[in-house]
Amino acid sequence: MTEDIINFIPQMISFFSNILNVLIFFPLLGVLIIAFVPREKTQVLKALALIFFLLEAFFSLHIYFHFTNTGVIDQFMINLPWIGAWNIHYLLGIDGVSMLLVILTAFTMPLALIGTWNSVGQGIKFYLISLLFLETGMVGVFCALDLFLFYVFWEVMLIPMYFLIGIWGGENRVYASLKFFIYTMAGSVLMLVALLYLYFKAGRTFNLLELYNYRLTSMAQLWVFGALAFAFAIKVPLFPFHTWLPDAHVQAPTAGSVILAGVLLKMGTYGFFRFAIPLFPDATLYLQPYLIGIALIGIVYGALVAMVQPDMKKLIAYSSVSHMGVVMLGLFSLNQTAMTGGLYQMLNHAVSTGALFLLVGMLYDRTHTRMISDYSGLARLMPVYTVFFMIITLSSIGVPLTNGFVGEFLTLLGTFQANRAAAIIGATGVILGAVYMLWLVERVFFGEPKHTHGLGADLNLREVLVMSVMVFFVFWMGIYPKPLLNKLERATETVLLKLEDEREMALLTEQSSVTGQSGTHWSDLRPLVLSLCKMP
């Protein structure tokens, strides 16, 4: 027994010498410590959780400053045997995209907690444990390179978010949490089937790096891509799988909405970029026009529906559908400019939409209403709040010198190079976004004050601090995006080079079919795809 303990200690030291392991499991240490603090000491509990969130954010800077931009998922890699009978490994690694998403997660959590410090009054202990547990799941998703491990983390993050919505949400929280759970589980089941098929077909391996070098037949790619795309489309969410999002956002507590918009939605687009596109290049190239079409529908539909929402939170939720459609448009334009812009827009959306949810939550804490019709003339009553809301609004609609402009400009520029009609339709989303956001500002902040009860003072020091950090990111990412774009560009190069190889292979296959040689040609699959698109 003593020898086992002696051997175990250096193994654990070696395990946590890898920064990715620290980032994944450090929040669980916070869970362990908070579990022993009496639930009545709410301020102590919140202070402990904040310390762990801030330390996690500080640790995440290590991967930024020690990152070598190779464009390959080989940074801070760790590969340990886990379940030997199934050849499942504890395999972690990051590239520029996952590195930035890990940092985004680490910084979102403390900002969400500080910005909503007094928003939750009951069950504080379990609430904080859920937030810490959620962070472990989210960071794990972005670092996992074993598909089984990825699936485990994907499911882990579902549980705390379900509790956050179902326990600390609004009046219809049970309905919203069940809808969120059912939608996500439906996608997860198909994902698991796809991963198991890939596992057995590729020689019993879940190793993503090995699977990158394995090529399924074109027909198999179509079906497996479809299964994964269904799971990722729900998480994005893409039209018509978006209906869970407005309910979840409206009913979730403010911190839940910030995390949902800032991090969880990015897991869908990350899944497309990391798994669906590089693993199934044939299917990606063939289904590209259909996915661009769905993205465009989401951009326009989300903007139009946002325009008629009476609830501020619901308006922002539908704006997320439109903004994430822009991300998908960039990814599936399949050129470096658009794909880099789409990935950058992921980060922009986290900053601008997360900040909007924080601002709406701060107002709701004072008045307990989110209805637009209940407000007017807030600029006179809360001038500091108004300034922050205006800056974040300009970021959301992509005004130059803000972060939103960089992502939208690169996405539309790259899309125009690939498909001019798609770029023109996508640009209408930018115009409509300006309409519904500026109309919101006009109704809420100008005119004669209508709702003064409960407003009290303007933003306090804590709230100003949080919003100042968000505004800093708005302008830093808008004025000097180069450090982040460089890391995204190298990652997109790797994916696009693989797609280029597949284009050349497809051309050779087409030439072979012309000369009478056997082979699967994409024209054989067109009737199947068209029939799938017509299914209800």
C-alpha positions as CSV (number, residue, x, y, z in Angstrom):
1,M,0.0,0.0,0.0
2,T,2.8,2.4,0.9
3,E,4.6,1.6,-2.3
4,D,1.5,2.3,-4.3
5,I,1.2,5.7,-2.7
6,I,4.8,6.5,-3.2
7,N,4.5,5.6,-6.9
8,F,1.2,7.4,-7.3
9,I,2.5,10.8,-6.1
10,P,5.2,11.2,-8.9
11,Q,2.7,10.0,-11.5
12,M,0.2,12.7,-10.4
13,I,3.0,15.3,-10.5
14,S,3.9,14.2,-14.0
15,F,0.2,14.2,-15.0
16,F,-0.4,17.8,-13.9
17,S,2.9,19.0,-15.3
18,N,0.9,19.3,-18.6
19,I,-1.0,22.6,-18.6
20,L,-4.0,21.2,-20.4
21,N,-4.6,18.8,-17.5
22,V,-4.4,21.7,-15.1
23,L,-6.9,23.7,-17.1
24,I,-9.3,20.8,-17.3
25,F,-9.2,19.5,-13.7
26,F,-8.4,22.7,-11.7
27,P,-12.1,23.7,-11.6
28,L,-12.8,20.3,-10.0
29,L,-10.5,21.2,-7.2
30,G,-12.7,24.2,-6.6
31,V,-15.7,21.9,-6.5
32,L,-14.0,19.7,-3.9
33,I,-13.1,22.7,-1.7
34,I,-16.5,24.4,-2.0
35,A,-18.2,21.1,-1.1
36,F,-16.8,21.4,2.4
37,V,-17.9,25.0,3.0
38,P,-21.3,25.5,4.8
39,R,-24.0,26.6,2.4
40,E,-24.9,29.5,4.6
41,K,-21.6,31.3,3.9
42,T,-22.7,32.5,0.5
43,Q,-20.1,35.3,0.2
44,V,-17.3,32.9,1.1
45,L,-18.6,30.4,-1.5
46,K,-18.7,33.1,-4.2
47,A,-15.3,34.4,-3.3
48,L,-13.8,30.9,-3.5
49,A,-15.4,30.2,-6.8
50,L,-14.2,33.5,-8.2
51,I,-10.6,32.8,-7.0
52,F,-10.7,29.5,-8.9
53,F,-12.1,31.1,-12.0
54,L,-9.5,33.9,-12.0
55,L,-6.7,31.4,-11.4
56,E,-8.0,29.3,-14.3
57,A,-7.9,32.4,-16.5
58,F,-4.4,33.2,-15.4
59,F,-3.2,29.6,-16.1
60,S,-4.8,29.8,-19.6
61,L,-2.4,32.6,-20.5
62,H,0.4,30.1,-20.4
63,I,-0.9,28.3,-23.5
64,Y,-1.1,31.6,-25.3
65,F,2.5,32.8,-24.5
66,H,4.0,29.3,-25.0
67,F,2.1,28.5,-28.1
68,T,4.1,27.6,-31.3
69,N,2.0,28.4,-34.3
70,T,2.5,25.3,-36.4
71,G,-1.1,25.0,-37.6
72,V,-1.1,21.3,-36.5
73,I,-2.9,20.0,-33.4
74,D,0.3,19.1,-31.7
75,Q,0.7,21.7,-28.9
76,F,0.9,20.6,-25.3
77,M,0.0,17.1,-26.4
78,I,-0.4,14.3,-23.9
79,N,-1.2,10.6,-24.8
80,L,-1.9,8.1,-22.1
81,P,-3.6,4.7,-22.4
82,W,-7.1,4.8,-20.8
83,I,-9.3,1.9,-21.7
84,G,-7.0,-0.6,-23.3
85,A,-9.6,-3.2,-24.4
86,W,-11.2,-0.6,-26.7
87,N,-7.9,1.2,-27.6
88,I,-9.2,4.4,-26.0
89,H,-6.6,6.9,-25.0
90,Y,-6.5,10.0,-22.9
91,L,-5.3,12.1,-25.8
92,L,-5.2,15.9,-25.6
93,G,-3.7,18.6,-27.8
94,I,-4.6,22.0,-29.2
95,D,-4.0,24.2,-32.2
96,G,-4.7,27.9,-32.7
97,V,-8.4,27.5,-32.8
98,S,-8.8,25.3,-29.8
99,M,-6.2,27.4,-27.9
100,L,-8.3,30.6,-28.3
101,L,-11.5,28.8,-27.4
102,V,-9.9,27.5,-24.2
103,I,-8.8,31.0,-23.3
104,L,-12.3,32.3,-24.2
105,T,-13.8,29.8,-21.8
106,A,-11.4,30.6,-19.0
107,F,-12.1,34.4,-19.2
108,T,-15.9,34.1,-19.7
109,M,-16.5,32.3,-16.4
110,P,-15.1,34.9,-14.0
111,L,-16.7,37.7,-16.0
112,A,-20.1,35.9,-15.9
113,L,-19.8,35.4,-12.1
114,I,-18.7,38.9,-11.3
115,G,-21.3,40.4,-13.6
116,T,-24.1,38.5,-11.9
117,W,-22.7,38.5,-8.4
118,N,-26.1,39.2,-6.7
119,S,-28.4,37.7,-9.3
120,V,-28.9,34.3,-7.7
121,G,-30.2,34.3,-4.2
122,Q,-30.8,30.6,-3.4
123,G,-28.9,27.4,-3.8
124,I,-25.6,29.3,-4.2
125,K,-23.4,26.3,-3.3
126,F,-24.8,24.0,-5.9
127,Y,-25.0,26.9,-8.4
128,L,-21.2,27.5,-8.1
129,I,-20.4,23.8,-8.2
130,S,-22.4,23.6,-11.5
131,L,-20.5,26.5,-13.0
132,L,-17.1,24.9,-12.1
133,F,-18.1,21.5,-13.3
134,L,-19.4,23.1,-16.5
135,E,-16.0,24.7,-17.1
136,T,-14.2,21.3,-16.9
137,G,-16.5,19.9,-19.5
138,M,-16.1,22.9,-21.9
139,V,-12.3,23.0,-21.7
140,G,-12.2,19.2,-22.2
141,V,-14.2,19.4,-25.4
142,F,-11.8,21.9,-26.9
143,C,-8.7,19.8,-25.9
144,A,-9.8,16.2,-26.6
145,L,-8.2,14.5,-29.6
146,D,-9.7,11.0,-28.8
147,L,-13.2,10.9,-30.1
148,F,-14.5,8.8,-27.2
149,L,-12.9,11.3,-24.7
150,F,-14.5,14.2,-26.8
151,Y,-17.9,12.5,-26.4
152,V,-17.4,12.1,-22.7
153,F,-16.7,15.8,-22.2
154,W,-19.5,16.7,-24.6
155,E,-22.0,14.9,-22.4
156,V,-20.5,16.1,-19.2
157,M,-21.2,19.7,-20.0
158,L,-24.8,18.9,-20.7
159,I,-25.6,18.1,-17.0
160,P,-24.6,21.3,-15.3
161,M,-26.2,23.5,-18.0
162,Y,-29.4,21.5,-17.6
163,F,-29.3,22.3,-13.8
164,L,-28.5,25.9,-14.4
165,I,-31.5,26.4,-16.6
166,G,-33.9,24.1,-14.7
167,I,-33.1,25.3,-11.1
168,W,-32.2,29.0,-11.4
169,G,-34.1,29.9,-14.5
170,G,-37.4,31.8,-15.1
171,E,-41.0,30.7,-14.8
172,N,-40.8,28.2,-17.7
173,R,-37.4,26.9,-16.7
174,V,-38.5,23.2,-16.5
175,Y,-39.9,23.3,-20.1
176,A,-36.8,25.1,-21.4
177,S,-34.3,22.8,-19.6
178,L,-36.1,19.7,-20.9
179,K,-36.2,21.1,-24.4
180,F,-32.5,21.9,-24.2
181,F,-31.7,18.4,-22.8
182,I,-33.8,16.5,-25.4
183,Y,-32.4,18.4,-28.4
184,T,-28.8,17.9,-27.3
185,M,-29.3,14.3,-26.4
186,A,-30.9,13.6,-29.8
187,G,-27.8,15.0,-31.5
188,S,-25.6,13.1,-29.1
189,V,-27.1,9.7,-29.9
190,L,-26.5,10.2,-33.6
191,M,-23.0,11.5,-32.8
192,L,-22.2,8.3,-30.8
193,V,-23.5,6.1,-33.7
194,A,-21.3,8.0,-36.1
195,L,-18.2,7.7,-33.9
196,L,-18.7,4.0,-33.3
197,Y,-19.1,3.4,-37.0
198,L,-15.9,5.3,-37.7
199,Y,-14.1,3.5,-34.9
200,F,-14.8,0.0,-36.3
201,K,-14.4,1.0,-39.9
202,A,-11.0,2.6,-39.3
203,G,-9.5,-0.4,-37.5
204,R,-10.7,0.2,-33.9
205,T,-9.2,3.6,-33.1
206,F,-10.7,6.8,-31.8
207,N,-7.5,8.7,-32.3
208,L,-8.4,11.8,-34.3
209,L,-4.9,12.2,-35.7
210,E,-5.0,8.7,-37.1
211,L,-8.5,9.1,-38.4
212,Y,-7.4,12.2,-40.4
213,N,-5.4,9.8,-42.5
214,Y,-8.2,7.3,-43.0
215,R,-10.6,7.8,-46.0
216,L,-14.1,6.4,-46.0
217,T,-15.9,5.8,-49.2
218,S,-17.9,8.7,-50.5
219,M,-21.3,7.1,-49.6
220,A,-20.1,6.4,-46.0
221,Q,-18.8,9.9,-45.7
222,L,-22.1,11.3,-46.6
223,W,-24.0,9.4,-43.9
224,V,-21.4,9.8,-41.1
225,F,-21.0,13.5,-41.9
226,G,-24.8,13.8,-41.8
227,A,-25.0,12.3,-38.3
228,L,-22.2,14.5,-36.9
229,A,-23.6,17.5,-38.7
230,F,-27.0,16.9,-37.0
231,A,-25.4,17.0,-33.6
232,F,-23.3,20.0,-34.3
233,A,-26.1,21.9,-36.1
234,I,-28.3,21.6,-32.9
235,K,-25.5,23.1,-30.8
236,V,-24.7,26.0,-33.2
237,P,-27.8,26.2,-33.6
238,L,-28.6,26.1,-37.4
239,F,-32.0,26.6,-38.8
240,P,-34.3,24.7,-38.3
241,F,-32.7,23.1,-35.2
242,H,-32.6,26.5,-33.4
243,T,-35.9,26.5,-31.5
244,W,-34.4,25.3,-28.2
245,L,-32.1,28.4,-28.1
246,P,-34.6,31.3,-27.5
247,D,-36.3,29.3,-24.7
248,A,-33.0,28.4,-23.1
249,H,-31.7,31.9,-23.2
250,V,-34.8,33.5,-21.9
251,Q,-35.3,31.1,-19.0
252,A,-31.6,30.7,-18.1
253,P,-30.1,32.9,-15.4
254,T,-27.9,35.7,-16.7
255,A,-24.7,33.8,-16.1
256,G,-26.1,30.8,-17.9
257,S,-27.1,32.9,-20.9
258,V,-23.6,34.5,-21.1
259,I,-21.9,31.0,-21.0
260,L,-24.4,29.6,-23.4
261,A,-23.8,32.4,-26.0
262,G,-20.1,32.8,-25.2
263,V,-18.9,29.2,-25.2
264,L,-21.5,26.5,-25.7
265,L,-22.7,27.6,-29.1
266,K,-19.1,27.6,-30.3
267,M,-18.9,23.9,-29.7
268,G,-21.1,23.3,-32.7
269,T,-19.0,25.4,-35.1
270,Y,-15.8,24.0,-33.5
271,G,-17.2,20.5,-34.2
272,F,-17.7,21.2,-37.9
273,F,-14.2,22.7,-38.1
274,R,-12.3,20.1,-36.1
275,F,-14.2,16.9,-37.0
276,A,-16.8,17.1,-39.8
277,I,-14.8,19.0,-42.4
278,P,-11.4,17.4,-42.2
279,L,-12.6,13.8,-41.5
280,F,-15.1,13.8,-44.4
281,P,-13.8,16.1,-47.1
282,D,-15.7,14.4,-50.0
283,A,-19.0,14.9,-48.2
284,T,-18.0,18.5,-47.2
285,L,-17.3,19.4,-50.8
286,Y,-20.5,17.9,-52.1
287,L,-22.8,19.3,-49.4
288,Q,-21.1,22.7,-49.4
289,P,-23.9,24.5,-51.3
290,Y,-26.6,23.0,-49.1
291,L,-24.9,24.0,-45.9
292,I,-24.2,27.5,-47.3
293,G,-27.9,27.7,-48.1
294,I,-28.9,26.7,-44.6
295,A,-26.5,29.3,-43.1
296,L,-28.0,32.0,-45.3
297,I,-31.5,31.1,-44.2
298,G,-30.3,31.3,-40.6
299,I,-28.7,34.7,-41.1
300,V,-31.8,36.3,-42.6
301,Y,-34.4,34.4,-40.6
302,G,-32.7,35.1,-37.3
303,A,-32.4,38.8,-38.1
304,L,-36.1,39.1,-39.2
305,V,-37.4,37.3,-36.1
306,A,-35.2,39.3,-33.8
307,M,-36.7,42.4,-35.2
308,V,-40.2,41.6,-33.9
309,Q,-39.3,40.3,-30.4
310,P,-40.9,42.2,-27.5
311,D,-38.4,40.7,-25.0
312,M,-34.8,42.0,-25.0
313,K,-33.3,38.7,-24.1
314,K,-35.2,36.9,-26.8
315,L,-34.1,39.5,-29.3
316,I,-30.5,38.8,-28.5
317,A,-31.1,35.1,-28.6
318,Y,-32.4,35.3,-32.2
319,S,-29.6,37.6,-33.1
320,S,-27.3,34.7,-32.1
321,V,-29.0,32.5,-34.7
322,S,-28.2,35.2,-37.3
323,H,-24.6,35.7,-36.1
324,M,-23.8,32.0,-35.9
325,G,-25.1,31.7,-39.5
326,V,-22.4,34.1,-40.5
327,V,-19.8,31.8,-38.8
328,M,-21.2,28.8,-40.7
329,L,-21.1,30.8,-44.0
330,G,-17.5,31.5,-43.4
331,L,-16.6,27.9,-42.6
332,F,-18.3,26.4,-45.6
333,S,-17.1,29.0,-48.1
334,L,-14.0,26.9,-47.9
335,N,-11.4,29.5,-48.6
336,Q,-8.9,30.8,-46.1
337,T,-10.2,34.4,-45.9
338,A,-13.8,33.4,-45.2
339,M,-12.9,30.5,-42.9
340,T,-10.6,32.6,-40.8
341,G,-13.2,35.4,-40.7
342,G,-15.9,32.9,-39.6
343,L,-13.6,31.5,-36.8
344,Y,-12.8,35.1,-35.7
345,Q,-16.5,35.9,-35.7
346,M,-17.0,33.0,-33.2
347,L,-14.8,35.0,-30.8
348,N,-16.5,38.3,-31.6
349,H,-19.9,36.8,-31.0
350,A,-18.8,35.6,-27.6
351,V,-17.7,39.1,-26.6
352,S,-20.5,41.2,-28.0
353,T,-23.5,38.9,-27.3
354,G,-22.1,37.8,-23.9
355,A,-21.8,41.5,-23.0
356,L,-25.4,42.2,-24.2
357,F,-26.8,39.4,-22.0
358,L,-24.8,40.8,-19.0
359,L,-26.2,44.3,-19.7
360,V,-29.8,43.0,-20.0
361,G,-29.3,41.0,-16.8
362,M,-28.1,44.1,-14.9
363,L,-31.2,46.0,-16.0
364,Y,-33.4,43.0,-15.1
365,D,-31.9,42.8,-11.6
366,R,-33.1,46.4,-11.0
367,T,-36.6,46.3,-12.6
368,H,-37.5,42.6,-13.0
369,T,-38.7,43.1,-16.5
370,R,-37.1,42.5,-19.9
371,M,-40.0,43.8,-22.0
372,I,-38.9,46.5,-24.4
373,S,-42.3,48.3,-24.1
374,D,-41.6,48.9,-20.4
375,Y,-38.7,51.1,-21.0
376,S,-38.0,54.5,-22.5
377,G,-35.6,57.3,-21.9
378,L,-33.0,55.3,-20.0
379,A,-30.2,57.5,-21.4
380,R,-31.4,60.2,-18.9
381,L,-31.7,57.8,-16.0
382,M,-28.6,55.6,-16.5
383,P,-26.0,57.4,-18.6
384,V,-23.1,55.1,-17.8
385,Y,-25.2,52.1,-18.6
386,T,-26.3,53.7,-21.9
387,V,-22.7,54.3,-23.0
388,F,-21.7,50.7,-22.4
389,F,-24.8,49.5,-24.2
390,M,-24.2,51.7,-27.2
391,I,-20.6,50.5,-27.5
392,I,-21.6,46.8,-27.4
393,T,-24.4,47.5,-29.9
394,L,-21.9,49.0,-32.3
395,S,-19.8,45.9,-31.8
396,S,-22.7,43.6,-32.5
397,I,-23.6,45.3,-35.8
398,G,-20.0,45.4,-36.9
399,V,-19.0,49.1,-37.0
400,P,-15.4,49.7,-38.0
401,L,-12.8,49.7,-35.2
402,T,-14.9,47.2,-33.3
403,N,-14.3,43.4,-33.2
404,G,-17.5,42.6,-35.1
405,F,-16.3,44.5,-38.2
406,V,-13.2,42.4,-38.7
407,G,-15.0,39.0,-38.5
408,E,-17.9,40.1,-40.8
409,F,-15.7,41.8,-43.3
410,L,-13.3,38.8,-43.7
411,T,-16.2,36.4,-43.9
412,L,-18.1,38.3,-46.5
413,L,-14.9,39.1,-48.5
414,G,-13.9,35.4,-48.6
415,T,-17.5,34.4,-49.4
416,F,-17.6,36.9,-52.3
417,Q,-14.6,35.2,-53.8
418,A,-16.3,31.8,-53.6
419,N,-19.9,32.7,-54.2
420,R,-21.0,36.2,-54.9
421,A,-24.7,35.5,-54.5
422,A,-24.2,34.0,-51.1
423,A,-22.1,37.0,-50.0
424,I,-24.8,39.5,-51.1
425,I,-27.5,37.6,-49.2
426,G,-25.2,37.2,-46.2
427,A,-24.6,41.0,-46.2
428,T,-28.3,41.6,-45.8
429,G,-27.9,40.0,-42.3
430,V,-25.5,42.9,-41.4
431,I,-28.0,45.4,-42.6
432,L,-30.9,43.8,-40.7
433,G,-28.7,43.5,-37.6
434,A,-28.2,47.2,-37.6
435,V,-31.9,47.7,-38.0
436,Y,-33.1,45.6,-35.0
437,M,-30.3,46.7,-32.7
438,L,-30.5,50.4,-33.4
439,W,-34.3,50.2,-33.1
440,L,-33.9,48.5,-29.7
441,V,-31.6,51.3,-28.6
442,E,-34.1,54.0,-29.9
443,R,-37.0,52.5,-28.0
444,V,-35.2,51.8,-24.7
445,F,-32.8,54.7,-24.3
446,F,-34.5,57.7,-26.0
447,G,-37.7,59.5,-25.5
448,E,-39.4,60.4,-22.2
449,P,-38.6,58.0,-19.2
450,K,-41.3,55.5,-18.8
451,H,-40.0,52.9,-16.3
452,T,-38.3,54.5,-13.2
453,H,-39.4,52.1,-10.5
454,G,-36.6,50.0,-9.1
455,L,-33.9,51.5,-11.4
456,G,-32.0,53.1,-8.5
457,A,-28.5,54.2,-9.2
458,D,-26.5,53.7,-12.4
459,L,-24.0,50.9,-12.8
460,N,-22.0,50.2,-9.7
461,L,-18.2,49.8,-9.6
462,R,-18.4,46.0,-10.0
463,E,-20.6,46.3,-13.0
464,V,-18.5,49.0,-14.6
465,L,-15.4,46.9,-14.1
466,V,-16.9,43.9,-15.9
467,M,-18.2,46.0,-18.8
468,S,-14.9,47.8,-19.1
469,V,-13.1,44.5,-19.6
470,M,-15.7,43.6,-22.3
471,V,-15.2,47.0,-24.0
472,F,-11.5,46.5,-23.9
473,F,-11.8,43.3,-25.9
474,V,-14.2,45.0,-28.3
475,F,-11.7,47.6,-29.4
476,W,-8.5,45.5,-29.0
477,M,-9.9,42.8,-31.3
478,G,-11.2,45.4,-33.7
479,I,-8.1,47.6,-33.9
480,Y,-5.3,45.0,-33.6
481,P,-6.7,41.6,-34.6
482,K,-3.4,40.3,-36.1
483,P,-2.2,38.2,-33.2
484,L,-5.4,36.2,-33.1
485,L,-5.8,36.1,-36.9
486,N,-2.3,34.6,-37.3
487,K,-3.2,31.7,-35.1
488,L,-6.5,31.1,-36.9
489,E,-5.0,31.3,-40.3
490,R,-2.4,28.6,-39.7
491,A,-5.1,26.2,-38.5
492,T,-7.3,26.9,-41.5
493,E,-4.4,26.3,-43.8
494,T,-4.1,22.7,-42.5
495,V,-7.8,22.0,-43.1
496,L,-7.9,23.6,-46.5
497,L,-4.8,21.8,-47.7
498,K,-6.5,18.5,-47.0
499,L,-9.6,19.7,-48.9
500,E,-7.4,20.7,-51.8
501,D,-6.0,17.2,-52.0
502,E,-9.5,15.8,-52.0
503,R,-10.5,18.1,-54.9
504,E,-7.5,16.8,-56.9
505,M,-8.5,13.3,-56.1
506,A,-12.1,13.9,-57.0
507,L,-10.9,15.4,-60.4
508,L,-8.9,12.2,-61.0
509,T,-11.9,10.1,-60.1
510,E,-14.1,12.1,-62.5
511,Q,-11.5,11.6,-65.3
512,S,-11.4,7.9,-64.5
513,S,-15.2,7.6,-64.8
514,V,-15.0,9.4,-68.2
515,T,-12.6,6.8,-69.5
516,G,-14.8,4.0,-68.3
517,Q,-13.0,3.0,-65.1
518,S,-15.0,1.9,-62.1
519,G,-15.4,4.2,-59.1
520,T,-18.0,6.1,-57.1
521,H,-18.9,9.4,-58.6
522,W,-20.7,12.1,-56.8
523,S,-23.3,12.3,-59.5
524,D,-24.5,8.9,-58.2
525,L,-25.2,10.4,-54.8
526,R,-27.1,13.5,-56.0
527,P,-30.6,11.8,-56.0
528,L,-30.0,10.6,-52.5
529,V,-28.9,14.0,-51.2
530,L,-31.9,15.7,-52.9
531,S,-34.3,13.2,-51.3
532,L,-32.8,13.8,-47.9
533,C,-33.2,17.5,-48.3
534,K,-36.9,17.1,-49.1
535,M,-37.6,15.0,-46.0
536,P,-39.7,16.8,-43.3
